[in-house]
Amino acid sequence: MAATKKVPQRRNKKAGKSTGKSRSAKYLRKNKAARDKKKAYDTAYHSTPARKKYRAKLNKITRKKSIPGKDVSHTKSGKLVREKRSTNRARNGKNGKSSKK
């Protein structure tokens, strides 16, 4: 039986090191008061009944249309379609522009 060569595992040193590059991300990184204010706003916004209902609706659709390797993607018209997970999550838009289907 031939011995297989062991290759040492290396951790990706850049993992988790990325910070936001947008102007607002840079501003919030420097200003704690603004960051705290935004966090308070976001908490209040996402705890409203409308947001909870919206999240529940999306979760229900995701469960119903569950296919391994697929996500439920939003189209420009507001429709929800199944799409490859990697394609859906990689669509950040070129130069900050949306590239929704």
Backbone as a printed PyTorch tensor [residue, N CA C, xyz], in Angstrom:
tensor([[[  0.8500,  -1.1830,   0.0000],
         [  0.0000,   0.0000,   0.0000],
         [  0.8960,   1.2460,   0.0000]],

        [[  0.6710,   2.1380,  -0.9430],
         [  1.4870,   3.3460,  -1.0550],
         [  0.9900,   4.4030,  -0.0730]],

        [[  1.9380,   5.0370,   0.5720],
         [  1.5800,   6.0970,   1.5180],
         [  1.2410,   7.3690,   0.7400]],

        [[  0.1660,   8.0040,   1.1290],
         [ -0.2120,   9.2440,   0.4600],
         [  0.4950,  10.4120,   1.1440]],

        [[  0.8790,  11.3630,   0.3430],
         [  1.5900,  12.5290,   0.8660],
         [  0.5950,  13.4600,   1.5490]],

        [[  0.8970,  13.8350,   2.7780],
         [  0.0220,  14.7500,   3.5110],
         [  0.4020,  16.1870,   3.2070]],

        [[ -0.5770,  16.9810,   2.8740],
         [ -0.3570,  18.3970,   2.5970],
         [ -0.8900,  19.1790,   3.7820]],

        [[ -0.0560,  20.0420,   4.3820],
         [ -0.5520,  20.7950,   5.5370],
         [ -1.6770,  21.7430,   5.1320]],

        [[ -2.6770,  21.8520,   5.9830],
         [ -3.7910,  22.7550,   5.7240],
         [ -3.3870,  24.1650,   6.1280]],

        [[ -3.7180,  25.1110,   5.2810],
         [ -3.3840,  26.5000,   5.5770],
         [ -4.6690,  27.3090,   5.6920]],

        [[ -4.7280,  28.1270,   6.7030],
         [ -5.8830,  28.9990,   6.8800],
         [ -5.7540,  30.1780,   5.9310]],

        [[ -6.8720,  30.5910,   5.3760],
         [ -6.8780,  31.7680,   4.5230],
         [ -6.6610,  32.9860,   5.4140]],

        [[ -5.5030,  33.6200,   5.2980],
         [ -5.1500,  34.7490,   6.1720],
         [ -6.0110,  35.9820,   5.9280]],

        [[ -6.6260,  36.0580,   4.7520],
         [ -7.4540,  37.2220,   4.4350],
         [ -8.9120,  37.0370,   4.8640]],

        [[ -9.2600,  35.8580,   5.3330],
         [-10.6450,  35.5840,   5.7220],
         [-11.0700,  36.4920,   6.8650]],

        [[-12.1790,  37.1890,   6.6860],
         [-12.7180,  38.0530,   7.7260],
         [-12.0080,  39.3740,   7.8890]],

        [[-11.0830,  39.7050,   7.0020],
         [-10.3150,  40.9480,   7.1240],
         [-10.9100,  42.0930,   6.3240]],

        [[-11.8250,  41.7900,   5.4290],
         [-12.3750,  42.8040,   4.5420],
         [-13.2510,  43.7890,   5.3080]],

        [[-13.1230,  45.0470,   4.9880],
         [-13.9900,  46.0670,   5.5610],
         [-14.7010,  46.7710,   4.4170]],

        [[-15.8030,  47.4470,   4.7280],
         [-16.5740,  48.1310,   3.7000],
         [-15.7590,  49.1940,   2.9930]],

        [[-15.9550,  49.3250,   1.7040],
         [-15.1980,  50.2880,   0.9120],
         [-16.0190,  51.5260,   0.5530]],

        [[-17.3280,  51.4790,   0.8130],
         [-18.1670,  52.6090,   0.4300],
         [-17.8920,  53.8040,   1.3360]],

        [[-18.3060,  54.9550,   0.8800],
         [-18.0950,  56.1820,   1.6450],
         [-18.8130,  56.1050,   2.9920]],

        [[-20.0390,  55.5740,   2.9810],
         [-20.7990,  55.4850,   4.2330],
         [-20.1610,  54.4810,   5.1940]],

        [[-19.6200,  53.3770,   4.6590],
         [-18.9670,  52.3800,   5.5150],
         [-17.7390,  52.9790,   6.1870]],

        [[-16.9810,  53.7530,   5.4230],
         [-15.7790,  54.4030,   5.9770],
         [-16.1800,  55.4180,   7.0550]],

        [[-17.2490,  56.1750,   6.7910],
         [-17.7220,  57.1750,   7.7490],
         [-18.1700,  56.5040,   9.0460]],

        [[-18.9840,  55.4530,   8.9190],
         [-19.5040,  54.7770,  10.1030],
         [-18.3930,  54.1050,  10.9010]],

        [[-17.3580,  53.6460,  10.2130],
         [-16.2390,  53.0200,  10.9060],
         [-15.5350,  54.0230,  11.8210]],

        [[-15.4870,  55.2850,  11.3940],
         [-14.7870,  56.3230,  12.1750],
         [-15.6600,  56.9700,  13.2460]],

        [[-16.9860,  56.9590,  13.0700],
         [-17.8840,  57.7050,  13.9510],
         [-18.7890,  56.7730,  14.7560]],

        [[-18.4240,  56.5500,  15.9980],
         [-19.1720,  55.6320,  16.8530],
         [-20.6090,  56.1040,  17.0910]],

        [[-20.7950,  57.4110,  17.2850],
         [-22.1380,  57.9420,  17.5440],
         [-23.0650,  57.6700,  16.3560]],

        [[-22.5430,  57.8910,  15.1500],
         [-23.3380,  57.6520,  13.9430],
         [-23.6380,  56.1600,  13.7950]],

        [[-22.6540,  55.3290,  14.1210],
         [-22.8170,  53.8760,  14.0360],
         [-23.9050,  53.4090,  14.9970]],

        [[-23.8720,  53.9430,  16.2340],
         [-24.8770,  53.5830,  17.2380],
         [-26.2750,  54.0300,  16.8060]],

        [[-26.3510,  55.2360,  16.2170],
         [-27.6310,  55.7630,  15.7530],
         [-28.1950,  54.8790,  14.6360]],

        [[-27.3300,  54.4750,  13.7080],
         [-27.7660,  53.6130,  12.6100],
         [-28.2130,  52.2480,  13.1290]],

        [[-27.4850,  51.7150,  14.0900],
         [-27.8480,  50.4170,  14.6540],
         [-29.2150,  50.4840,  15.3240]],

        [[-29.4810,  51.5760,  16.0450],
         [-30.7760,  51.7520,  16.7090],
         [-31.8980,  51.8450,  15.6710]],

        [[-31.6330,  52.5860,  14.5850],
         [-32.6290,  52.7190,  13.5200],
         [-32.9040,  51.3620,  12.8850]],

        [[-31.8290,  50.6410,  12.5340],
         [-31.9800,  49.3370,  11.8850],
         [-32.7570,  48.3620,  12.7660]],

        [[-32.4610,  48.3680,  14.0630],
         [-33.1530,  47.4820,  15.0030],
         [-34.6520,  47.7920,  15.0130]],

        [[-34.9810,  49.0860,  15.0810],
         [-36.3900,  49.4850,  15.1090],
         [-37.0790,  49.1320,  13.7880]],

        [[-36.3960,  49.3840,  12.6780],
         [-36.9700,  49.1330,  11.3550],
         [-37.2560,  47.6490,  11.1490]],

        [[-36.2990,  46.8090,  11.4870],
         [-36.4620,  45.3860,  11.2260],
         [-37.3520,  44.6790,  12.2340]],

        [[-37.7540,  45.3740,  13.2840],
         [-38.6620,  44.7640,  14.2490],
         [-40.1160,  45.2130,  14.0420]],

        [[-40.3630,  45.9920,  12.9850],
         [-41.7380,  46.4080,  12.7010],
         [-42.5520,  45.2160,  12.1890]],

        [[-43.8600,  45.2300,  12.4150],
         [-44.7070,  44.1260,  11.9520],
         [-44.6030,  43.8900,  10.4370]],

        [[-44.4590,  44.9600,   9.6630],
         [-44.3820,  44.8160,   8.2060],
         [-43.1270,  44.0470,   7.7940]],

        [[-41.9830,  44.3550,   8.4180],
         [-40.7220,  43.6690,   8.1020],
         [-40.7730,  42.2080,   8.5300]],

        [[-41.3790,  41.9450,   9.7010],
         [-41.4870,  40.5680,  10.1840],
         [-42.3500,  39.7480,   9.2330]],

        [[-43.4500,  40.3600,   8.7820],
         [-44.3560,  39.6910,   7.8600],
         [-43.6490,  39.3940,   6.5370]],

        [[-42.8730,  40.3640,   6.0560],
         [-42.1310,  40.2150,   4.8050],
         [-41.1050,  39.0840,   4.9150]],

        [[-40.3600,  39.0460,   6.0180],
         [-39.3700,  37.9820,   6.2250],
         [-40.0430,  36.6160,   6.3180]],

        [[-41.1760,  36.5640,   7.0080],
         [-41.9060,  35.3050,   7.1460],
         [-42.3670,  34.8050,   5.7750]],

        [[-42.8440,  35.7320,   4.9380],
         [-43.2900,  35.3830,   3.5850],
         [-42.1310,  34.8110,   2.7630]],

        [[-40.9800,  35.4670,   2.8250],
         [-39.8150,  34.9910,   2.0650],
         [-39.3260,  33.6370,   2.5770]],

        [[-39.3340,  33.4560,   3.9020],
         [-38.9180,  32.1750,   4.4730],
         [-39.8410,  31.0540,   4.0330]],

        [[-41.1360,  31.3450,   3.9850],
         [-42.1260,  30.3520,   3.5730],
         [-41.8870,  29.9420,   2.1200]],

        [[-41.6430,  30.9200,   1.2660],
         [-41.3800,  30.6390,  -0.1490],
         [-40.0920,  29.8380,  -0.2950]],

        [[-39.0710,  30.2030,   0.4610],
         [-37.7920,  29.4850,   0.4060],
         [-37.9800,  28.0240,   0.8090]],

        [[-38.7540,  27.7880,   1.8560],
         [-39.0200,  26.4050,   2.2990],
         [-39.7970,  25.6320,   1.2350]],

        [[-40.7980,  26.2990,   0.6520],
         [-41.6630,  25.6450,  -0.3210],
         [-40.9000,  25.2970,  -1.6020]],

        [[-40.0390,  26.2060,  -2.0310],
         [-39.3120,  26.0160,  -3.2870],
         [-37.9060,  25.4710,  -3.0410]],

        [[-37.7060,  24.8080,  -1.9170],
         [-36.3730,  24.3490,  -1.5450],
         [-35.8280,  23.3050,  -2.5130]],

        [[-34.7260,  23.6710,  -3.1500],
         [-34.0010,  22.7740,  -4.0400],
         [-32.5210,  22.9370,  -3.6790]],

        [[-31.8040,  21.8460,  -3.4640],
         [-30.3830,  21.9740,  -3.1030],
         [-29.6040,  22.8090,  -4.1170]],

        [[-28.8220,  23.7600,  -3.6240],
         [-27.9950,  24.6000,  -4.4900],
         [-28.7210,  25.7650,  -5.1240]],

        [[-30.0050,  25.9400,  -4.8020],
         [-30.7760,  27.0390,  -5.4040],
         [-31.2250,  28.0220,  -4.3240]],

        [[-31.3310,  29.2810,  -4.7190],
         [-31.8650,  30.3370,  -3.8660],
         [-33.1290,  30.8800,  -4.5210]],

        [[-33.8950,  31.6310,  -3.7560],
         [-35.0310,  32.3450,  -4.3270],
         [-34.5520,  33.7670,  -4.5720]],

        [[-34.5770,  34.1840,  -5.8180],
         [-34.0270,  35.4700,  -6.2260],
         [-35.1440,  36.4560,  -6.5620]],

        [[-34.9020,  37.7350,  -6.3070],
         [-35.8670,  38.7920,  -6.6360],
         [-35.5920,  39.3210,  -8.0370]],

        [[-36.6460,  39.5160,  -8.8050],
         [-36.5020,  40.1180, -10.1300],
         [-36.9010,  41.5850, -10.0370]],

        [[-36.6590,  42.3390, -11.1110],
         [-37.0090,  43.7560, -11.1150],
         [-38.5040,  43.9810, -10.9450]],

        [[-39.3020,  43.0640, -11.4940],
         [-40.7510,  43.2130, -11.4170],
         [-41.3040,  42.8230, -10.0440]],

        [[-40.4390,  42.3200,  -9.1570],
         [-40.8880,  41.9360,  -7.8280],
         [-41.2200,  40.4630,  -7.7040]],

        [[-41.0840,  39.7400,  -8.8170],
         [-41.3550,  38.3130,  -8.8200],
         [-40.2150,  37.5680,  -8.1370]],

        [[-40.5060,  36.3850,  -7.6120],
         [-39.4780,  35.5610,  -6.9930],
         [-39.2490,  34.3350,  -7.8730]],

        [[-37.9850,  34.0900,  -8.2110],
         [-37.6490,  32.9490,  -9.0540],
         [-36.5130,  32.1520,  -8.4310]],

        [[-36.4340,  30.8680,  -8.7640],
         [-35.3320,  30.0310,  -8.2950],
         [-34.1150,  30.2790,  -9.1700]],

        [[-32.9620,  30.3810,  -8.5160],
         [-31.7420,  30.6670,  -9.2460],
         [-30.5660,  30.0290,  -8.5170]],

        [[-29.5180,  29.7240,  -9.2680],
         [-28.3320,  29.1370,  -8.6750],
         [-27.8200,  30.0400,  -7.5570]],

        [[-27.5070,  29.4620,  -6.4240],
         [-27.0850,  30.2180,  -5.2480],
         [-25.8900,  31.1190,  -5.5410]],

        [[-24.8860,  30.5890,  -6.2280],
         [-23.6740,  31.3700,  -6.4880],
         [-23.9700,  32.5740,  -7.3740]],

        [[-24.8370,  32.4050,  -8.3590],
         [-25.1940,  33.5090,  -9.2530],
         [-25.9590,  34.5920,  -8.4890]],

        [[-26.9150,  34.1640,  -7.6690],
         [-27.7440,  35.1010,  -6.9190],
         [-26.9060,  35.9270,  -5.9370]],

        [[-26.0250,  35.2580,  -5.2090],
         [-25.2610,  35.9480,  -4.1710],
         [-24.0980,  36.7500,  -4.7210]],

        [[-23.6820,  36.4540,  -5.9410],
         [-22.5580,  37.1770,  -6.5350],
         [-23.0170,  38.4520,  -7.2280]],

        [[-24.3230,  38.6350,  -7.3720],
         [-24.8400,  39.7720,  -8.1150],
         [-24.8550,  41.0330,  -7.2590]],

        [[-23.7120,  41.6480,  -7.1320],
         [-23.6330,  42.8960,  -6.3810],
         [-23.7690,  44.0870,  -7.3050]],

        [[-23.7030,  43.8720,  -8.5900],
         [-23.8210,  44.9520,  -9.5540],
         [-22.4770,  45.5560,  -9.8690]],

        [[-22.2380,  45.8150, -11.1320],
         [-20.9870,  46.4250, -11.5490],
         [-21.0520,  47.9160, -11.2620]],

        [[-20.0420,  48.4420, -10.6250],
         [-19.9620,  49.8650, -10.2650],
         [-21.1700,  50.3180,  -9.4480]],

        [[-21.6610,  49.4360,  -8.5730],
         [-22.7590,  49.7780,  -7.6870],
         [-24.1250,  49.7600,  -8.3580]],

        [[-24.1680,  49.3190,  -9.6170],
         [-25.4550,  49.2730, -10.3170],
         [-26.0850,  47.9060, -10.1170]],

        [[-27.3970,  47.8930,  -9.9650],
         [-28.1220,  46.6310,  -9.7920],
         [-28.1120,  45.8700, -11.1090]],

        [[-28.0270,  44.5720, -11.0020],
         [-28.1070,  43.7540, -12.2150],
         [-29.1460,  42.6670, -12.0080]],

        [[-30.2690,  43.0650, -11.3870],
         [-31.3560,  42.1050, -11.1640],
         [-31.8890,  41.6240, -12.4880]],

        [[-32.3710,  40.3850, -12.4730],
         [-32.9280,  39.8140, -13.7000],
         [-34.2180,  40.5180, -14.0720]]])
